[in-house]
Amino acid sequence: MSGQGRFITFEGIDGSGKSTQARLLADHLRASGRDVVLTREPGGSPGAEDIRKLVLEGDADRWSAETELLLFTAARRDHLERTIAPAVAEGKIVVCDRFADSTRMYQGVGRADLRRLVDQLHELMICREPDLTILIDMDPETGLRRALSRGGEEERFESFGSDMQRRMRDGFLALAREFADRFIVIDGGRGIDDVAADVRRAVEGRI
């Protein structure tokens, strides 16, 4: 089983620390001798990175939720074709910061009631779920403070505020129950090293 490719995703609200934990897991797996591709969404391929700038920068009302959904789906399809699927087929472990579960939340629940449409587009254009999803759970207010403290240009979704953060956290926990066979929920409200240790144990137990 260890020679097979795997697709592992990290999910969570903004500021949950999932990007840091994805990087730490990738470093750990590489140190263990595994061939790892660390990637992210939106992004992870040249075309998808171009779309990332469109959806993460600018005013909150730059795009409707429906337009965002189409943009994210286009980025994900390119990412899947050019990065994820080839790497898994080669026996590599792909560690991805966000995937379709984020779209199920941000466009499917957070900004509009589009979950049914999100799932239809996913079934039509993506047709791939992760082998394992790590949800870094975080208090919404704490996560938002962390996210806003980073600064930078990619703050469009943080600008929707704490109410959206609360809906996102509730939604992610609901997704973890819905897809309980592939989700593992880890408390992100602790020190980075403690969270990373739990992530490592969870992943090693599956692969």
Contacts in CASP RR format, 6 or more apart in sequence:
PFRMAT RR
TARGET T0000
AUTHOR 0000-0000-0000
METHOD contacts of the structure
MODEL  1
MSGQGRFITFEGIDGSGKSTQARLLADHLRASGRDVVLTREPGGSPGAED
IRKLVLEGDADRWSAETELLLFTAARRDHLERTIAPAVAEGKIVVCDRFA
DSTRMYQGVGRADLRRLVDQLHELMICREPDLTILIDMDPETGLRRALSR
GGEEERFESFGSDMQRRMRDGFLALAREFADRFIVIDGGRGIDDVAADVR
RAVEGRI
1 207 0 8 1.000
2 34 0 8 1.000
2 207 0 8 1.000
3 91 0 8 1.000
4 91 0 8 1.000
5 87 0 8 1.000
5 88 0 8 1.000
5 89 0 8 1.000
5 90 0 8 1.000
5 91 0 8 1.000
5 92 0 8 1.000
5 93 0 8 1.000
5 94 0 8 1.000
6 88 0 8 1.000
6 93 0 8 1.000
6 94 0 8 1.000
6 131 0 8 1.000
6 132 0 8 1.000
6 207 0 8 1.000
7 84 0 8 1.000
7 88 0 8 1.000
7 93 0 8 1.000
7 94 0 8 1.000
7 96 0 8 1.000
7 128 0 8 1.000
7 130 0 8 1.000
7 131 0 8 1.000
7 132 0 8 1.000
8 25 0 8 1.000
8 93 0 8 1.000
8 94 0 8 1.000
8 95 0 8 1.000
8 96 0 8 1.000
8 130 0 8 1.000
8 131 0 8 1.000
8 132 0 8 1.000
8 133 0 8 1.000
8 134 0 8 1.000
8 203 0 8 1.000
9 95 0 8 1.000
9 96 0 8 1.000
9 97 0 8 1.000
9 98 0 8 1.000
9 99 0 8 1.000
9 101 0 8 1.000
9 130 0 8 1.000
9 132 0 8 1.000
9 133 0 8 1.000
9 134 0 8 1.000
10 18 0 8 1.000
10 19 0 8 1.000
10 21 0 8 1.000
10 22 0 8 1.000
10 25 0 8 1.000
10 95 0 8 1.000
10 96 0 8 1.000
10 97 0 8 1.000
10 98 0 8 1.000
10 133 0 8 1.000
10 134 0 8 1.000
10 135 0 8 1.000
10 136 0 8 1.000
11 18 0 8 1.000
11 98 0 8 1.000
11 99 0 8 1.000
11 101 0 8 1.000
11 102 0 8 1.000
11 133 0 8 1.000
11 134 0 8 1.000
11 135 0 8 1.000
11 136 0 8 1.000
11 172 0 8 1.000
11 175 0 8 1.000
12 18 0 8 1.000
12 102 0 8 1.000
12 135 0 8 1.000
12 136 0 8 1.000
12 137 0 8 1.000
12 138 0 8 1.000
12 168 0 8 1.000
12 169 0 8 1.000
12 172 0 8 1.000
13 138 0 8 1.000
13 140 0 8 1.000
13 143 0 8 1.000
13 144 0 8 1.000
13 165 0 8 1.000
13 168 0 8 1.000
13 169 0 8 1.000
13 172 0 8 1.000
14 143 0 8 1.000
14 144 0 8 1.000
14 146 0 8 1.000
14 147 0 8 1.000
14 157 0 8 1.000
14 158 0 8 1.000
14 165 0 8 1.000
14 168 0 8 1.000
15 138 0 8 1.000
15 143 0 8 1.000
15 144 0 8 1.000
15 146 0 8 1.000
15 147 0 8 1.000
16 136 0 8 1.000
16 137 0 8 1.000
16 138 0 8 1.000
16 143 0 8 1.000
16 146 0 8 1.000
16 188 0 8 1.000
17 136 0 8 1.000
17 138 0 8 1.000
17 146 0 8 1.000
17 188 0 8 1.000
17 192 0 8 1.000
17 195 0 8 1.000
18 97 0 8 1.000
18 98 0 8 1.000
18 134 0 8 1.000
18 136 0 8 1.000
19 40 0 8 1.000
19 97 0 8 1.000
20 192 0 8 1.000
21 134 0 8 1.000
21 136 0 8 1.000
21 192 0 8 1.000
21 195 0 8 1.000
21 196 0 8 1.000
21 199 0 8 1.000
22 38 0 8 1.000
22 40 0 8 1.000
22 95 0 8 1.000
22 96 0 8 1.000
22 97 0 8 1.000
23 38 0 8 1.000
24 192 0 8 1.000
24 196 0 8 1.000
24 199 0 8 1.000
25 95 0 8 1.000
25 134 0 8 1.000
25 196 0 8 1.000
25 199 0 8 1.000
25 200 0 8 1.000
25 203 0 8 1.000
26 36 0 8 1.000
26 38 0 8 1.000
26 95 0 8 1.000
28 196 0 8 1.000
28 200 0 8 1.000
29 36 0 8 1.000
29 93 0 8 1.000
29 95 0 8 1.000
29 203 0 8 1.000
30 36 0 8 1.000
34 93 0 8 1.000
35 90 0 8 1.000
35 91 0 8 1.000
35 92 0 8 1.000
35 93 0 8 1.000
36 92 0 8 1.000
36 93 0 8 1.000
36 94 0 8 1.000
36 95 0 8 1.000
37 83 0 8 1.000
37 84 0 8 1.000
37 87 0 8 1.000
37 92 0 8 1.000
37 93 0 8 1.000
37 94 0 8 1.000
37 95 0 8 1.000
38 95 0 8 1.000
38 96 0 8 1.000
38 97 0 8 1.000
39 79 0 8 1.000
39 83 0 8 1.000
39 84 0 8 1.000
39 94 0 8 1.000
39 95 0 8 1.000
39 96 0 8 1.000
39 97 0 8 1.000
40 96 0 8 1.000
40 97 0 8 1.000
40 98 0 8 1.000
41 48 0 8 1.000
41 72 0 8 1.000
41 75 0 8 1.000
41 76 0 8 1.000
41 79 0 8 1.000
41 96 0 8 1.000
41 97 0 8 1.000
41 98 0 8 1.000
41 99 0 8 1.000
41 102 0 8 1.000
42 48 0 8 1.000
42 49 0 8 1.000
42 51 0 8 1.000
42 52 0 8 1.000
42 55 0 8 1.000
42 56 0 8 1.000
42 71 0 8 1.000
42 72 0 8 1.000
42 75 0 8 1.000
42 76 0 8 1.000
42 79 0 8 1.000
42 98 0 8 1.000
43 49 0 8 1.000
43 51 0 8 1.000
43 52 0 8 1.000
43 75 0 8 1.000
43 79 0 8 1.000
44 79 0 8 1.000
44 83 0 8 1.000
45 78 0 8 1.000
45 79 0 8 1.000
45 81 0 8 1.000
45 82 0 8 1.000
45 83 0 8 1.000
46 82 0 8 1.000
47 75 0 8 1.000
47 78 0 8 1.000
48 75 0 8 1.000
48 76 0 8 1.000
48 78 0 8 1.000
48 79 0 8 1.000
51 71 0 8 1.000
51 72 0 8 1.000
51 74 0 8 1.000
51 75 0 8 1.000
51 78 0 8 1.000
52 75 0 8 1.000
54 63 0 8 1.000
54 71 0 8 1.000
55 63 0 8 1.000
55 68 0 8 1.000
55 71 0 8 1.000
55 72 0 8 1.000
55 75 0 8 1.000
55 156 0 8 1.000
56 153 0 8 1.000
56 154 0 8 1.000
56 156 0 8 1.000
56 157 0 8 1.000
57 153 0 8 1.000
57 154 0 8 1.000
57 156 0 8 1.000
58 153 0 8 1.000
58 156 0 8 1.000
59 156 0 8 1.000
59 159 0 8 1.000
60 156 0 8 1.000
60 159 0 8 1.000
60 160 0 8 1.000
62 156 0 8 1.000
63 71 0 8 1.000
64 112 0 8 1.000
65 107 0 8 1.000
65 108 0 8 1.000
65 111 0 8 1.000
65 112 0 8 1.000
65 114 0 8 1.000
66 107 0 8 1.000
66 112 0 8 1.000
66 114 0 8 1.000
66 117 0 8 1.000
68 106 0 8 1.000
68 107 0 8 1.000
68 111 0 8 1.000
69 103 0 8 1.000
69 107 0 8 1.000
69 108 0 8 1.000
69 114 0 8 1.000
69 117 0 8 1.000
69 118 0 8 1.000
69 121 0 8 1.000
70 121 0 8 1.000
72 103 0 8 1.000
72 107 0 8 1.000
73 103 0 8 1.000
73 121 0 8 1.000
73 122 0 8 1.000
73 125 0 8 1.000
73 126 0 8 1.000
76 99 0 8 1.000
76 100 0 8 1.000
76 103 0 8 1.000
76 125 0 8 1.000
76 126 0 8 1.000
77 125 0 8 1.000
77 126 0 8 1.000
80 126 0 8 1.000
80 128 0 8 1.000
83 94 0 8 1.000
84 94 0 8 1.000
84 96 0 8 1.000
84 128 0 8 1.000
85 128 0 8 1.000
87 94 0 8 1.000
88 94 0 8 1.000
93 207 0 8 1.000
96 130 0 8 1.000
99 130 0 8 1.000
99 133 0 8 1.000
100 118 0 8 1.000
100 122 0 8 1.000
100 126 0 8 1.000
100 129 0 8 1.000
101 133 0 8 1.000
101 172 0 8 1.000
101 175 0 8 1.000
101 179 0 8 1.000
103 118 0 8 1.000
103 122 0 8 1.000
104 115 0 8 1.000
104 118 0 8 1.000
104 119 0 8 1.000
104 122 0 8 1.000
104 175 0 8 1.000
105 168 0 8 1.000
105 171 0 8 1.000
105 172 0 8 1.000
105 175 0 8 1.000
106 157 0 8 1.000
106 168 0 8 1.000
107 114 0 8 1.000
107 118 0 8 1.000
108 114 0 8 1.000
108 115 0 8 1.000
108 117 0 8 1.000
108 118 0 8 1.000
109 115 0 8 1.000
109 167 0 8 1.000
109 168 0 8 1.000
109 171 0 8 1.000
110 164 0 8 1.000
110 167 0 8 1.000
110 168 0 8 1.000
111 160 0 8 1.000
111 164 0 8 1.000
129 179 0 8 1.000
129 182 0 8 1.000
130 182 0 8 1.000
131 182 0 8 1.000
131 206 0 8 1.000
132 182 0 8 1.000
132 184 0 8 1.000
132 202 0 8 1.000
132 203 0 8 1.000
132 206 0 8 1.000
132 207 0 8 1.000
133 176 0 8 1.000
133 179 0 8 1.000
133 182 0 8 1.000
133 183 0 8 1.000
133 184 0 8 1.000
134 184 0 8 1.000
134 186 0 8 1.000
134 199 0 8 1.000
134 202 0 8 1.000
134 203 0 8 1.000
135 172 0 8 1.000
135 173 0 8 1.000
135 175 0 8 1.000
135 176 0 8 1.000
135 183 0 8 1.000
135 184 0 8 1.000
135 185 0 8 1.000
135 186 0 8 1.000
136 186 0 8 1.000
136 188 0 8 1.000
136 195 0 8 1.000
137 169 0 8 1.000
137 172 0 8 1.000
137 173 0 8 1.000
137 185 0 8 1.000
137 186 0 8 1.000
137 187 0 8 1.000
137 188 0 8 1.000
137 189 0 8 1.000
138 169 0 8 1.000
138 188 0 8 1.000
138 189 0 8 1.000
139 169 0 8 1.000
139 189 0 8 1.000
140 162 0 8 1.000
140 165 0 8 1.000
140 166 0 8 1.000
140 168 0 8 1.000
140 169 0 8 1.000
141 162 0 8 1.000
141 165 0 8 1.000
142 189 0 8 1.000
143 165 0 8 1.000
144 158 0 8 1.000
144 161 0 8 1.000
144 162 0 8 1.000
144 165 0 8 1.000
147 155 0 8 1.000
147 158 0 8 1.000
148 155 0 8 1.000
148 158 0 8 1.000
157 164 0 8 1.000
173 185 0 8 1.000
175 183 0 8 1.000
176 183 0 8 1.000
176 185 0 8 1.000
177 183 0 8 1.000
184 202 0 8 1.000
186 195 0 8 1.000
186 198 0 8 1.000
186 199 0 8 1.000
186 202 0 8 1.000
187 195 0 8 1.000
187 198 0 8 1.000
188 195 0 8 1.000
189 195 0 8 1.000
END
